[in-house]
Amino acid sequence: MSNKIVYPTCGVCSQAIVIELDDDTTVVNVEFIGGCNGNTQGVARLARGMKADEVIARLEGIRCNGKPTSCPDQLARALRQMTNK
């Protein structure tokens, strides 16, 4: 069984992130709604198949153009929320 959410982003170009995790918290799929298309597709594909904890460790805290967050950081925040960590 999988867990799927639509995470509304805050402070970035994308409007939301659709994330699906399987039971053992491996990322099944990620889709950014809006944002820099090439970059968000790249981040989504790289995250696919990874453990949520690993994605969080790699992406958390990344900033974009002086903003306190970024699309990758928003993905890490969403995964943290999904895994309650």
ZAMARGU-4260 file (C-alpha; in steps of 0.2 Angstrom, whole numbers, plus 5000, padded with zeros to 4 digits):
<rodrens>
0) 5000/5000/5000 | 5006/5018/4996 | 5004/5035/5004 | 5000/5049/4992 | 4999/5068/4996
5) 4998/5084/4988 | 5009/5096/4997 | 5005/5115/4995 | 5022/5123/4994 | 5026/5140/5001
10) 5039/5153/4996 | 5044/5145/4979 | 5039/5145/4961 | 5030/5128/4961 | 5013/5128/4968
15) 5012/5110/4975 | 5021/5094/4975 | 5012/5077/4973 | 5022/5064/4982 | 5019/5045/4983
20) 5028/5034/4996 | 5027/5015/4998 | 5025/5007/5015 | 5043/5007/5019 | 5045/5025/5015
25) 5053/5023/4998 | 5049/5037/4986 | 5038/5030/4972 | 5034/5046/4962 | 5036/5065/4964
30) 5028/5078/4953 | 5030/5096/4955 | 5016/5107/4950 | 5023/5123/4942 | 5041/5129/4945
35) 5056/5128/4934 | 5051/5113/4923 | 5068/5106/4920 | 5075/5107/4937 | 5059/5100/4946
40) 5059/5086/4934 | 5077/5082/4938 | 5074/5083/4956 | 5059/5072/4955 | 5068/5059/4945
45) 5083/5058/4956 | 5072/5056/4971 | 5062/5041/4964 | 5067/5025/4972 | 5076/5033/4986
50) 5072/5032/5004 | 5063/5047/5011 | 5076/5049/5024 | 5090/5050/5011 | 5080/5063/5001
55) 5078/5074/5016 | 5096/5073/5021 | 5102/5078/5004 | 5089/5092/5000 | 5084/5100/5017
60) 5090/5118/5018 | 5094/5121/5000 | 5090/5139/4996 | 5085/5148/4980 | 5089/5166/4975
65) 5091/5172/4993 | 5074/5164/4998 | 5074/5154/5014 | 5068/5139/5005 | 5068/5131/4987
70) 5058/5118/4978 | 5070/5104/4984 | 5069/5110/5002 | 5050/5110/5000 | 5051/5092/4995
75) 5061/5088/5010 | 5049/5097/5021 | 5034/5087/5013 | 5043/5071/5016 | 5047/5075/5034
80) 5029/5078/5036 | 5024/5062/5028 | 5036/5052/5038 | 5033/5062/5054 | 5052/5065/5057
</rodrens>
